[in-house]
Amino acid sequence: MRFFPVALILFFFLQVSAFSSKEEQVMEKIIKNYSSFDSIKASIEQHVFYPDRSYHRLAGDYSATGAGLMRIDYYSPSRQTVINNKDGLFWYYPESETVFVSRNSNMNNESLPVFLKRAEKEAGDFFNLIYKGKKFHSFFKRAHVFDIELKNKSTFRIWVDPEKGYILKRYFIDSKGMETVKELYSSYIKVNGILIPTEVEVHARTSNGIVRTLTQYSNVRVNDTVNPSDFVFKVKSFMKVRAFDEN
């Protein structure tokens, strides 16, 4: 079974300590921008490019909460439901009544707004914030670069536009120093005062090579009412249950 990376991925949360330097205050301002974020809904179109040069397109409806709950209802090319909650990650194919389950997801498929909301909410001394200076992120433009070192020795590397004040890139570097995921954010819009990237490109390292996913968002709504029951998934007796690494 081939799975399509959840582009608003990612997966992970952090906690924020008090900032002091001028550059660190740039990051603090970005995080505070998401203090009023509670939920996001959007239509999504995903383009997935595999290492073997195959391609897949998906379309569906996306929703997530500031607490890290996530749901995607795909309607093209087939009906699929993806739910991430405190119990795990569930990918359900109703036509075959098959569900792929990961019980160790820890609600880690987080979009950028969810990531920053959790950062704002869970302030503390969970990580070390290190300003790495300005670096070129293209031929002619430079960005502030921050390393956010977690206690498990993994690192988020964040690239911030110094003029527009939004995140351009987010890398995840594991405890062995390997970059496993790279996310690129663009086409920002402001919804209810919150900056939302409407194009997210993800490069994820897998055992078979790099999988690249481009996700485009439209009809974005922020802080619409969400129903908690939408993020509940119950495995029924008639469902065929599989692990994510099964073929």
HELIX and SHEET records of a PDB file:
HELIX    1   1 LYS A   22  LYS A   32  1                                  11    
HELIX    2   2 LEU A  112  LYS A  121  1                                  10    
HELIX    3   3 PRO A  228  PHE A  231  5                                   4    
SHEET    1   A14 PHE A 127  PHE A 136  0                                        
SHEET    2   A14 ARG A 142  LEU A 150 -1                                        
SHEET    3   A14 THR A 155  VAL A 160 -1                                        
SHEET    4   A14 ILE A 167  ILE A 173 -1                                        
SHEET    5   A14 GLU A 179  VAL A 191 -1                                        
SHEET    6   A14 ILE A 194  THR A 206 -1                                        
SHEET    7   A14 GLY A 209  VAL A 222 -1                                        
SHEET    8   A14 SER A  39  PHE A  49 -1                                        
SHEET    9   A14 TYR A  55  THR A  65 -1                                        
SHEET   10   A14 MET A  70  SER A  76 -1                                        
SHEET   11   A14 GLN A  80  ASN A  85 -1                                        
SHEET   12   A14 GLY A  88  TYR A  93 -1                                        
SHEET   13   A14 THR A  98  SER A 102 -1                                        
SHEET   14   A14 LYS A 240  ALA A 243  1                                        
END                                                                             
